[in-house]
Structure formats: structure tokens, C-alpha cells
Amino acid sequence: MKYSIGLAVKDDYDKIVRLYEKAFEHREGIVAKYYTGFNEYLSFFVDRNNAFMVEEDDTICGAVLVYETPDMFCGRSLYIEFLAVLPDYQNKGVGRALIEYVCDEAHKRGITEVSIRTACYKDAYLIYRHMGFRDSQSDCRFLTMNLKSL
């Protein structure tokens, strides 16, 4: 698969909205109907250069939103807020590529920890564990990866 990964910009909003609709709800229009603050939410990440997307042939097939937080123990931590991949691109390495890209970017910024939240019964949990994330809370929904070892 030949694709490119880069920062999302405001012109990508509509494409990202459609991506999330198809990836999670499998129907267009659900964001506008139920998530009225989504554009403001998306703007928060895009304006801070914390929204990344994967494109293949002018199709946004994956996106991830992240934010940086101060951390008392490790200095700064990056939190993966929202990761989505179009159904036709799932299980083809797009999500993994996005996470690896985000981790590389975090490492370049001097961030030493990346966290993600997922449901422990989902396939994504096992994928994140395989990538090096480890449980950080007893309910297995919060996983963390220490970037010092990269």
C-alpha cells in the first residue's frame, strides 16, 4: 500500500468527519446529528498540529488526534485521543503506521510517554499490547508506551 502520513489542516475537516462516521458508525450524517461540537473538537487538535492523517490516492483512509499533557513523573506525555481507519483499510497496517508516526513525532518533541485508551475486549487492545503499550490501570483500558526504549 502506498500512502502518505502528515498533519491535517482545516480544509480536511469534512473528509475527517466522513472518515470517523464510516469507521465507527458506518453511516454518514451521524456526527452532525449527535456530535454537535465535533468541528470545535477537531479544531482543537488541528490548530495545535496534533491531528494526523493517512492518505492514499486522495482518500483519507485513517486519522488520529493526539494531545500533549504535562506529567509529574516523565515531563511530558502524549495522549492518543481518537484513532480511526476506514473499514476497507483496516487490518492492512494503516493504524499501526499512524501510531508509529505519532510515536516518532512525540520522540522528536522530547516526549517520553504515549498513552491510549481502549476497551479491553476489543481487538485493538491486543494490537496495542503487541506494539509495546502496557496496562497502566487495573481496568485494562488505559495503556502506555515508554518511548525511552525506542
C-alpha positions as CSV (number, residue, x, y, z in Angstrom):
1,M,0.0,0.0,0.0
2,K,1.4,3.4,-1.0
3,Y,0.2,6.1,1.3
4,S,1.4,9.3,2.9
5,I,1.1,10.5,6.5
6,G,1.0,14.1,7.6
7,L,-0.7,16.8,9.5
8,A,-4.3,17.5,9.0
9,V,-5.4,21.1,8.1
10,K,-8.8,22.9,8.3
11,D,-9.6,22.0,4.7
12,D,-9.6,18.3,5.7
13,Y,-12.4,18.7,8.3
14,D,-15.2,17.3,6.1
15,K,-13.1,14.4,5.0
16,I,-12.1,13.6,8.6
17,V,-15.8,13.8,9.7
18,R,-16.8,11.3,6.9
19,L,-13.8,9.1,7.9
20,Y,-15.0,8.9,11.6
21,E,-18.6,8.3,10.5
22,K,-17.6,5.4,8.3
23,A,-15.1,3.9,10.7
24,F,-17.3,3.9,13.7
25,E,-20.9,4.3,12.9
26,H,-20.9,3.2,9.2
27,R,-23.4,5.9,8.3
28,E,-22.9,9.5,7.1
29,G,-24.6,12.3,9.0
30,I,-24.2,10.8,12.5
31,V,-21.6,13.3,13.5
32,A,-23.8,16.3,12.7
33,K,-26.8,14.7,14.4
34,Y,-25.2,13.5,17.6
35,Y,-21.8,15.2,18.0
36,T,-22.6,18.9,17.5
37,G,-19.3,20.0,18.9
38,F,-17.2,17.8,16.6
39,N,-15.8,20.7,14.5
40,E,-14.7,22.6,17.6
41,Y,-13.3,19.3,18.9
42,L,-11.4,18.7,15.7
43,S,-10.2,22.3,15.5
44,F,-8.6,21.9,18.9
45,F,-6.3,19.3,17.5
46,V,-5.7,20.8,14.1
47,D,-4.8,24.2,15.4
48,R,-2.1,22.7,17.7
49,N,-0.6,20.5,14.9
50,N,-1.9,17.4,16.8
51,A,-4.1,15.9,14.1
52,F,-2.5,13.4,11.6
53,M,-4.0,11.5,8.7
54,V,-3.1,8.9,6.2
55,E,-3.9,9.4,2.6
56,E,-3.9,7.0,-0.4
57,D,-4.8,8.4,-3.8
58,D,-6.6,11.5,-2.3
59,T,-8.6,9.3,0.1
60,I,-8.2,9.9,3.8
61,C,-8.1,6.3,5.0
62,G,-7.0,7.0,8.6
63,A,-6.7,9.7,11.1
64,V,-5.5,10.2,14.7
65,L,-6.0,13.1,17.2
66,V,-3.4,13.5,20.0
67,Y,-2.7,16.0,22.7
68,E,0.3,16.7,24.9
69,T,0.0,16.9,28.7
70,P,2.5,17.8,31.4
71,D,3.4,14.8,33.5
72,M,4.8,15.0,37.0
73,F,7.0,11.9,36.5
74,C,8.1,11.9,32.9
75,G,7.9,15.6,32.0
76,R,5.5,15.5,29.0
77,S,3.2,12.8,27.8
78,L,1.3,12.4,24.6
79,Y,-2.3,11.0,24.7
80,I,-3.8,9.3,21.6
81,E,-7.3,10.6,21.8
82,F,-9.0,9.3,18.7
83,L,-7.8,6.8,16.1
84,A,-9.9,5.8,13.1
85,V,-9.3,3.8,10.0
86,L,-11.8,3.2,7.1
87,P,-13.2,-0.3,7.2
88,D,-11.7,-1.1,3.8
89,Y,-8.2,-0.2,5.1
90,Q,-8.4,-2.0,8.5
91,N,-6.0,-4.9,9.1
92,K,-3.6,-3.5,6.4
93,G,-1.2,-1.7,8.7
94,V,-2.7,1.8,8.4
95,G,-3.5,2.2,12.1
96,R,-0.1,0.8,13.1
97,A,1.6,3.2,10.7
98,L,-0.3,6.1,12.3
99,I,0.7,5.1,15.8
100,E,4.3,4.6,14.8
101,Y,4.3,8.0,13.1
102,V,2.8,9.7,16.2
103,C,5.3,8.0,18.5
104,D,8.2,9.1,16.2
105,E,6.9,12.7,16.3
106,A,6.5,12.6,20.0
107,H,10.0,11.3,20.4
108,K,11.3,14.2,18.2
109,R,9.4,16.6,20.5
110,G,11.2,15.2,23.6
111,I,8.1,13.4,24.9
112,T,8.9,10.2,26.7
113,E,5.5,8.6,27.2
114,V,2.5,7.9,24.9
115,S,-0.9,6.8,26.3
116,I,-4.0,5.4,24.7
117,R,-7.4,4.3,26.0
118,T,-9.3,1.4,24.5
119,A,-11.8,-1.2,25.6
120,C,-10.0,-4.3,26.9
121,Y,-12.4,-6.6,25.0
122,K,-11.7,-5.0,21.6
123,D,-9.2,-6.4,19.1
124,A,-7.4,-3.0,19.3
125,Y,-6.4,-3.8,22.8
126,L,-4.4,-6.8,21.7
127,I,-2.8,-4.8,18.8
128,Y,-1.7,-2.0,21.1
129,R,-0.3,-4.6,23.6
130,H,1.6,-6.2,20.7
131,M,3.0,-2.7,19.7
132,G,4.5,-2.3,23.2
133,F,1.8,-0.5,25.1
134,R,1.2,-1.8,28.6
135,D,-1.7,-1.6,31.0
136,S,-1.4,1.4,33.3
137,Q,-4.6,1.0,35.3
138,S,-6.4,-2.0,36.7
139,D,-9.3,-1.9,34.3
140,C,-7.1,-2.6,31.2
141,R,-8.5,0.3,29.2
142,F,-5.5,2.6,29.7
143,L,-2.3,1.6,28.0
144,T,1.1,3.4,28.0
145,M,4.3,3.1,25.9
146,N,7.6,4.4,27.2
147,L,9.5,6.0,24.3
148,K,12.8,5.9,26.1
149,S,13.4,2.5,24.7
150,L,12.9,3.5,21.1
